[in-house]
Amino acid sequence: EDGPVPQAPFEGFEVLRDGNDGVMISTGYMTHTALQAAEELALSNNFKVIDLFNLTGFDQSALLKAIDGQPVVFSLEEGFSDRGGVDAIIGSLLKNANISVTFKGIGVKPGYSFELGNRQELHEQVGIGRNTVIAYIKETLKSL
């Protein structure tokens, strides 16, 4: 007897960090960036971090419940911003649920970069690196 078999989350997402000053919804590699940003911002803000690992089959009502009452929602993705990725999924979900909340999508700026560097350097160059994300979130919080 090895004990119970762990079950994968059925919701298609997992809350990795709790907080009530805002929520970061990320997917893939950007979940690492979201966790790092939340940790760095923890001195002044306590952010919830949600890993949305199943973009097409997540439980929409459960996700809405997980972000309920948050003052600001950020989506983070390695894809282009405003091009139908996670930002479009979350934006549409909030709109259809008639939830009025500040929502900002963080993704790669449209266009192509032919720079060389490691993943972290390239992410900073295209607007999705840890430092860039933290600066953007801090700037957004000032305007709330």
C-alpha positions in Angstrom: 0.0 0.0 0.0 1.6 3.2 -1.2 -1.2 5.5 0.0 -3.6 7.6 -2.0 -2.6 8.6 -5.5 -2.3 12.4 -5.8 -5.0 13.9 -8.1 -4.2 16.6 -10.7 -6.2 19.7 -10.3 -9.4 19.4 -12.3 -9.9 23.2 -12.6 -7.1 23.6 -15.1 -5.3 26.1 -12.9 -3.6 26.2 -9.6 -3.3 28.9 -7.0 0.5 28.9 -6.2 0.5 31.9 -3.8 -2.3 33.6 -1.9 -2.7 37.4 -1.6 -5.4 40.1 -1.8 -3.6 43.1 -3.2 -4.0 41.8 -6.8 -3.6 38.6 -8.8 -1.1 37.5 -11.5 -2.5 34.8 -13.8 0.3 33.3 -15.8 1.0 30.3 -18.0 4.1 28.3 -18.8 7.5 29.8 -18.1 5.9 33.1 -17.1 4.7 31.5 -13.9 8.3 31.6 -12.7 8.4 35.3 -13.5 5.1 35.9 -11.7 6.3 34.1 -8.6 9.5 36.1 -8.6 7.7 39.3 -9.1 5.2 38.5 -6.3 8.1 37.7 -4.0 9.9 40.9 -4.8 6.7 43.0 -4.4 5.9 41.2 -1.1 7.3 44.0 1.1 4.5 46.3 0.0 1.9 44.2 -1.8 0.7 40.6 -1.3 -0.1 39.2 -4.8 -2.0 36.0 -5.5 -0.3 33.9 -8.3 -2.4 31.6 -10.4 -0.8 29.1 -12.9 -3.4 28.7 -15.7 -1.9 25.6 -17.2 -4.9 24.5 -19.2 -5.9 27.4 -21.5 -8.8 25.6 -23.2 -10.3 23.5 -20.5 -10.2 25.5 -17.2 -13.1 25.9 -14.9 -14.2 29.4 -15.6 -16.5 29.8 -12.6 -13.8 28.5 -10.3 -11.2 30.9 -11.7 -13.6 33.8 -11.3 -14.1 32.8 -7.7 -10.3 32.7 -7.2 -10.0 36.3 -8.5 -13.1 37.6 -6.9 -12.5 40.8 -4.8 -9.1 41.5 -6.2 -8.4 45.1 -7.0 -6.2 44.4 -10.1 -5.6 41.4 -12.4 -2.5 40.9 -14.5 -2.0 38.2 -17.1 1.5 37.2 -18.0 2.5 35.2 -21.1 5.4 34.6 -23.4 3.1 35.3 -26.4 2.4 38.6 -28.0 0.2 41.0 -26.0 -3.2 41.9 -27.6 -3.0 39.0 -30.1 -5.5 36.5 -28.7 -3.5 34.9 -25.9 -4.0 34.7 -22.2 -4.8 38.4 -22.0 -7.7 37.8 -24.4 -8.9 34.8 -22.5 -8.9 36.6 -19.1 -10.2 39.8 -20.5 -13.1 38.0 -22.2 -13.9 36.0 -19.0 -14.0 39.2 -16.9 -16.1 41.0 -19.5 -18.6 38.1 -19.9 -18.9 37.8 -16.1 -19.5 41.6 -15.9 -16.7 42.0 -13.4 -15.4 45.6 -13.3 -11.7 45.3 -12.3 -8.5 46.9 -13.5 -7.0 44.3 -15.9 -3.6 44.5 -17.6 -2.1 42.0 -20.0 1.6 41.6 -19.9 3.1 40.0 -23.0 5.7 40.4 -25.7 5.4 43.7 -27.5 4.2 43.2 -31.1 7.1 43.0 -33.6 10.1 40.8 -33.8 13.5 41.1 -32.1 16.6 39.6 -33.6 18.8 40.2 -30.5 20.9 37.5 -29.0 21.0 36.6 -25.3 19.7 34.1 -22.8 16.0 33.8 -22.0 16.0 36.3 -19.1 17.9 38.9 -21.2 15.5 38.5 -24.2 12.5 38.7 -21.9 13.7 42.0 -20.5 14.2 43.3 -24.0 10.7 42.5 -25.1 8.9 43.7 -22.0 8.2 40.4 -20.1 11.4 40.1 -17.9 11.2 40.0 -14.1 12.5 43.6 -13.7 10.2 44.9 -16.5 7.2 43.1 -15.0 7.8 44.4 -11.5 8.3 48.0 -12.8 5.0 47.8 -14.8 3.1 46.4 -11.9 4.4 49.1 -9.5 3.5 51.8 -12.1 0.0 50.3 -12.5 -0.6 50.2 -8.8 0.3 53.9 -8.5 -2.6 54.8 -10.9 -5.2 52.7 -9.0 
